[in-house]
Amino acid sequence: MKVRSPLAQLMRHRVAVVAVAVVLAAGAVGLMYAHGSTAAPQYRTTSATLGTIKQTLSLTGNLTPIAQSNLNFQVSGTVTAVDVSVGQAVTAGQVLATVDPATLQATVTQAQANLTADQAKQAADNSSNSSSIATARTTLSNDETAYTDTVNVSNQTLSADQNAINAAANGSQAQATAKTQYQTDVARTRQANDQAAAKVSSDKTALANAESGNGSSSASSQANSAQDAATVSQAQQAVTTAQDAVNNATLTAPAAGEVAQINTAVGDAVSTGSGSSAAAAASSSASTTAQFIILTPGSFEVNSTVSDSVVSEVAIGQRAVVTAAGTTNGLAAKVSSVGVIATVTSGVATFPVTVQITGTHPSLRDGMSATVTVVINEVVGVLTVPTSAVHTNGTTSTVQVLKNGVATAVTV
């Protein structure tokens, strides 16, 4: 990091050289140097011109994509297809990968069966007491159907788990995960079967009570009605949640971009909890855990740091030029952020600075090193002379002005 042309010195020179300009206007030329000899001196002259003087700050850093999406499946299951490859351009909504939907669809079937049973029970409870026996019989019939559906779904789930175990390579992580899933589903399906059987048993008792004339009171009927409404609402939500899970078995690109990383493969077991995000300059930790990373093509920024001695001179919006490694073409850029919290290392404080490159540049790559020149001060319309015309002795600098054939030293 290097600071050039301090502004205080710049302004001092500006005032001095303006004075020279008046002399030059009268004499038409300014002296750069003379060939010394005993004869009449011969001068080589040049005109003073108006120019622009810049104070710049040099930084180094690495290119980082401005925007990237870190994507993960929102459901658990086994990956059955990966439909894209690294470097491939994708469009919004394009399918990236899919997990096996069999278990998820079985959950939908179970939830729909439960909803049907609960709705039937609600309808039965809302009927008149005179139809209590018929209602009990209907409820029993529906719950017996639900029990059959539950057993069938349980069998389908365990069969799918067994297929996953058989499909995975022996001793692989995928097979170990599939076996764990199988054990989990064994316990879950057993519990679901037991609950469905208990409901059928309860319905048989209710039917027996109705047939024996042990009907409930009006107050109990009202309580049952409220309970039924709550149960149906919960069952409807369960169906919606289960269907959402089936929809999430397909992972799609949220926006157009380029596939930067793929961290999963066919046969891998994935689980919920990782989440997905779209963020500017996402962290490296997110990059290493996301199953898919999609980059916005060609849009980059450079992350660098400045010391505490010059951070006050850097501001958002300042113009800059970025030159990536391996190229000589400078790219227009602007300072997009200046950090306010320092990182102190060995007693030296530095502040983060981000410079955003203007436009898109598909030839750039994530992680490329780059140099940045930030214009922190600029003065336009300054009267300037070549540096070879300036003579410095100690702390004093002068130029010679030729007027009417006589060279006069002028302090600048």
C-alpha positions in Angstrom: 0.0 0.0 0.0 1.6 3.3 -1.1 0.4 6.9 -0.9 1.6 9.3 -3.5 1.6 13.1 -3.8 0.4 14.4 -0.4 -2.3 16.9 -0.8 -0.7 19.6 1.3 2.4 19.6 -0.9 0.1 19.5 -4.0 -1.7 22.6 -3.0 1.6 24.4 -2.1 2.9 23.7 -5.6 -0.4 24.8 -7.2 -0.2 28.3 -5.7 3.5 28.6 -6.6 3.1 27.4 -10.2 0.2 29.7 -10.8 2.5 32.6 -10.0 4.9 31.2 -12.6 2.1 31.2 -15.1 1.8 35.0 -15.0 5.4 35.3 -15.8 5.2 32.7 -18.6 2.2 34.6 -20.0 4.4 37.6 -20.4 7.6 35.8 -21.4 6.0 33.0 -23.4 8.3 30.3 -22.1 9.7 28.7 -18.9 13.2 27.5 -18.4 14.0 23.8 -17.9 17.8 24.0 -17.9 20.7 25.9 -19.6 23.9 24.7 -21.3 26.6 26.5 -19.2 29.5 28.1 -21.1 31.4 31.4 -21.2 29.5 32.4 -24.2 25.9 33.7 -24.1 23.8 31.0 -22.4 21.6 28.8 -24.6 18.3 27.8 -22.9 16.0 25.0 -23.6 12.4 26.0 -22.7 9.0 24.5 -22.4 5.5 25.9 -21.8 3.7 25.5 -18.6 0.3 23.7 -19.1 -2.9 23.1 -17.2 -3.2 19.5 -16.0 -4.7 17.2 -13.3 -2.8 16.0 -10.3 -4.0 12.9 -8.5 -3.2 11.5 -5.1 -3.7 7.7 -5.2 -3.6 4.7 -2.8 -2.3 1.3 -4.0 -4.0 -1.8 -2.6 -3.8 -5.5 -3.3 -6.5 -8.2 -2.8 -8.4 -11.0 -4.4 -11.5 -11.1 -6.6 -14.7 -12.3 -5.0 -18.1 -12.8 -6.7 -20.5 -10.0 -5.8 -23.4 -12.4 -5.5 -23.7 -16.1 -5.0 -26.4 -18.5 -3.9 -25.6 -21.3 -1.5 -28.2 -24.0 -2.0 -29.1 -27.1 0.0 -32.0 -29.5 -0.1 -34.7 -28.7 2.4 -35.7 -32.3 2.8 -33.9 -35.5 3.8 -33.4 -38.3 1.4 -31.1 -40.0 -1.1 -29.9 -38.0 -4.1 -31.1 -39.8 -7.3 -30.0 -37.2 -9.9 -27.6 -34.3 -10.4 -28.6 -32.5 -13.6 -25.9 -29.9 -13.9 -22.1 -29.7 -13.9 -19.5 -27.2 -12.6 -19.1 -24.3 -15.0 -22.5 -24.8 -16.6 -24.7 -21.7 -17.1 -28.2 -22.1 -15.6 -31.4 -20.2 -15.8 -33.8 -19.3 -13.0 -35.9 -22.3 -12.0 -33.7 -24.8 -13.8 -33.5 -28.2 -12.0 -30.1 -28.8 -10.3 -30.7 -32.1 -8.5 -33.4 -34.4 -7.1 -33.8 -36.7 -4.0 -35.9 -39.9 -4.0 -39.5 -38.7 -3.4 -40.9 -42.2 -2.5 -40.8 -41.7 1.2 -42.0 -38.1 1.0 -44.9 -39.2 -1.2 -45.8 -41.9 1.3 -45.9 -39.3 4.0 -48.4 -37.3 1.9 -50.5 -40.4 1.4 -50.5 -41.0 5.2 -51.4 -37.3 5.9 -54.3 -37.4 3.4 -55.6 -40.6 5.0 -55.5 -39.0 8.4 -57.3 -35.9 7.1 -60.0 -38.0 5.5 -60.5 -39.9 8.7 -60.6 -36.7 10.8 -63.0 -35.1 8.4 -65.2 -38.1 8.5 -65.2 -38.1 12.3 -66.0 -34.4 12.4 -69.0 -35.0 10.0 -70.1 -37.9 12.2 -69.9 -35.9 15.4 -71.9 -33.1 13.9 -74.8 -35.4 13.1 -77.8 -35.8 15.3 -77.7 -38.2 18.3 -80.2 -40.4 16.6 -77.5 -41.3 14.1 -74.8 -41.9 16.7 -74.7 -45.6 16.0 -74.4 -45.0 12.2 -71.8 -42.4 12.9 -69.8 -44.8 15.1 -69.9 -47.4 12.4 -68.8 -44.9 9.8 -65.9 -43.7 11.9 -64.9 -47.3 12.6 -65.0 -48.0 8.9 -63.0 -44.9 8.0 -60.4 -45.6 10.7 -60.1 -49.2 9.6 -59.4 -47.9 6.1 -56.9 -45.5 7.6 -55.3 -48.3 9.5 -54.9 -50.3 6.3 -53.5 -47.3 4.5 -51.1 -46.8 7.4 -49.8 -50.3 7.3 -49.4 -50.1 3.5 -47.5 -46.8 3.7 -45.3 -48.3 6.5 -44.5 -51.2 4.3 -43.7 -48.9 1.3 -41.4 -46.8 3.4 -39.4 -49.8 4.8 -39.2 -51.2 1.3 -37.8 -48.0 -0.1 -35.3 -47.9 2.8 -34.2 -51.5 2.0 -33.8 -50.6 -1.7 -31.5 -47.7 -0.7 -29.4 -50.0 1.4 -29.1 -52.5 -1.4 -28.3 -49.7 -3.9 -25.4 -48.2 -1.9 -21.9 -49.7 -2.1 -21.1 -52.1 0.7 -19.4 -50.4 3.6 -20.0 -46.9 2.1 -21.2 -43.9 4.1 -24.3 -43.8 1.9 -25.1 -47.4 3.0 -24.5 -46.6 6.7 -26.8 -43.6 6.4 -29.4 -45.7 4.6 -29.3 -48.3 7.4 -29.7 -45.6 10.0 -32.7 -44.3 8.2 -34.1 -47.8 8.0 -33.9 -48.2 11.8 -35.5 -44.9 12.3 -38.4 -45.7 10.0 -38.9 -49.1 11.6 -39.6 -47.3 14.9 -41.7 -44.6 13.3 -43.8 -46.9 11.2 -44.4 -49.2 14.2 -45.6 -46.3 16.2 -47.9 -45.1 13.3 -49.3 -48.6 13.0 -49.9 -48.9 16.8 -51.6 -45.5 16.8 -53.9 -46.4 13.9 -54.7 -49.8 15.6 -55.5 -48.0 18.9 -57.8 -45.7 17.0 -59.7 -48.6 15.5 -59.9 -50.2 19.0 -61.3 -47.0 20.4 -63.8 -46.7 17.6 -65.0 -50.3 18.4 -65.6 -49.3 22.0 -67.5 -46.1 21.0 -69.7 -48.2 18.6 -70.4 -50.6 21.4 -71.4 -47.8 23.8 -73.6 -46.2 21.1 -75.3 -49.5 20.5 -75.9 -50.0 24.2 -77.5 -46.6 24.5 -74.7 -44.9 26.4 -74.9 -41.6 24.4 -73.0 -38.4 25.3 -74.7 -35.3 26.6 -75.2 -32.1 24.7 -72.3 -30.4 26.4 -70.0 -33.3 25.5 -71.2 -33.1 21.9 -70.3 -29.5 21.7 -66.8 -30.2 23.2 -66.4 -33.0 20.7 -67.3 -30.6 17.8 -64.7 -28.1 18.9 -62.1 -30.8 19.2 -62.9 -32.2 15.8 -62.5 -28.8 14.2 -59.0 -28.4 15.7 -58.0 -31.9 14.7 -59.1 -31.4 11.1 -57.2 -28.1 11.0 -54.0 -29.8 12.2 -54.5 -32.6 9.7 -54.9 -30.2 6.8 -51.7 -28.4 7.8 -50.0 -31.8 7.9 -51.0 -32.5 4.3 -49.7 -29.1 3.2 -46.4 -29.6 5.0 -46.0 -33.1 3.5 -46.8 -31.9 0.0 -44.3 -29.0 0.4 -41.7 -31.6 1.2 -42.4 -33.5 -2.0 -42.0 -30.3 -4.0 -38.7 -29.6 -2.2 -37.4 -33.0 -3.4 -36.4 -31.1 -6.5 -33.7 -28.4 -6.0 -33.8 -25.5 -8.6 -31.7 -22.5 -9.3 -33.2 -19.3 -7.8 -31.7 -17.1 -10.5 -29.6 -17.2 -13.6 -25.9 -17.8 -13.0 -23.0 -20.2 -13.3 -22.5 -23.4 -11.3 -19.3 -22.8 -9.2 -19.4 -25.8 -6.9 -21.3 -29.1 -6.5 -20.7 -30.8 -3.2 -23.1 -33.8 -3.5 -23.5 -36.8 -5.9 -26.0 -39.5 -6.8 -26.4 -41.9 -3.9 -25.5 -39.4 -1.2 -27.8 -39.1 1.7 -28.8 -35.5 2.4 -30.6 -34.1 5.4 -32.5 -30.9 6.3 -30.9 -28.1 8.4 -28.2 -26.8 6.1 -30.6 -24.2 4.6 -30.1 -22.1 1.5 -29.1 -18.5 1.0 -28.3 -15.9 -1.5 -25.8 -13.3 -0.3 -23.3 -10.9 -1.4 -19.7 -12.1 -1.1 -20.8 -15.2 0.9 -18.4 -16.5 3.5 -16.0 -19.3 2.9 -17.7 -21.5 5.5 -20.9 -21.3 3.6 -19.0 -22.1 0.4 -17.6 -25.3 1.9 -21.0 -26.6 3.2 -23.4 -25.7 0.5 -24.4 -28.6 -1.8 -24.6 -26.2 -4.8 -23.1 -22.8 -5.3 -24.4 -20.6 -8.1 -22.5 -17.4 -9.0 -23.7 -14.3 -10.8 -21.5 -14.3 -13.9 -18.8 -11.7 -14.3 -19.7 -9.5 -11.4 -16.7 -9.1 -9.0 -15.3 -7.0 -6.2 -11.8 -6.9 -4.5 -11.5 -7.2 -0.8 -8.4 -5.5 0.7 -7.3 -3.6 3.8 -5.8 -0.1 4.6 -3.8 1.0 7.7 -5.2 3.2 10.3 -2.9 6.0 9.1 -4.8 6.4 5.8 -8.3 4.9 6.4 -9.7 8.4 7.0 -8.8 9.3 3.4 -10.7 6.5 1.8 -14.5 7.0 1.2 -17.3 5.2 -0.5 -17.8 6.2 -4.1 -14.1 7.1 -4.8 -13.0 6.0 -8.3 -10.5 3.2 -8.7 -8.8 1.1 -11.3 -8.5 -2.7 -10.8 -5.9 -4.8 -12.7 -6.3 -8.5 -12.3 -3.3 -10.9 -12.3 -2.2 -11.9 -15.8 -3.7 -8.8 -17.5 -2.6 -5.3 -18.2 -6.0 -3.8 -18.7 -7.3 -1.7 -15.9 -11.0 -2.0 -15.1 -13.0 0.9 -13.8 -14.2 0.4 -10.3 -15.5 2.3 -7.2 -15.0 1.9 -3.4 -18.2 0.2 -2.2 -17.5 -0.1 1.5 -15.0 1.0 4.2 -15.0 -1.0 7.4 -15.3 0.7 10.8 -13.9 -2.2 12.9 -10.2 -2.7 12.8 -8.2 -6.0 12.9 -5.2 -5.6 15.1 -2.2 -7.8 14.3 1.1 -7.3 16.2 -0.1 -3.9 17.2 -0.9 -2.8 13.7 -4.5 -1.8 13.0 -6.0 -2.4 9.5 -9.5 -1.7 8.2 -11.3 -3.7 5.4 -12.0 -1.9 2.1 -14.1 -3.3 -0.7 -13.8 -2.1 -4.3 -16.5 -3.1 -6.8 -15.6 -3.5 -10.4 -18.0 -1.7 -12.8 -19.9 -3.9 -15.3 -19.5 -7.6 -15.9 -16.3 -9.4 -17.0 -16.8 -13.1 -17.7 -13.0 -13.7 -18.2 -12.4 -13.0 -14.5 -12.4 -15.8 -11.9 -13.1 -16.1 -8.3 -10.0 -15.8 -6.2 -7.7 -14.1 -8.8 -5.2 -11.7 -7.2 -5.5 -8.0 -8.2 -4.0 -4.6 -7.7 -6.2 -1.6 -7.0 -5.4 2.1 -7.5 -7.8 4.3 -5.6 -8.0 8.0 -6.3 -8.3 9.6 -2.9 -7.7 13.2 -4.0 -7.7 15.0 -7.3 -7.1 18.6 -8.3 -8.1 19.7 -11.8 -6.8 22.8 -13.7 -3.3 23.0 -12.0 -0.5 24.8 -13.9 2.2 22.2 -14.4 5.8 22.0 -15.7 7.9 18.9 -16.3 9.7 17.6 -13.2 13.1 18.1 -14.9 12.4 21.8 -14.8 12.1 21.8 -11.0 15.4 22.3 -9.0 15.4 21.3 -5.3 18.0 22.5 -2.8 17.2 21.2 0.7 13.6 22.0 1.3 13.3 24.7 -1.3 12.2 24.0 -4.9 12.5 26.5 -7.7 11.9 26.8 -11.5 13.6 29.3 -13.8 11.4 31.7 -15.8 12.8 33.3 -18.9 11.6 36.9 -19.4 13.2 39.3 -21.9 16.1 36.9 -22.2 16.9 36.8 -18.5 16.4 33.6 -16.4 14.9 34.2 -13.0 14.5 31.6 -10.2 11.0 31.4 -8.8 10.2 29.3 -5.7 7.4 26.8 -6.2 
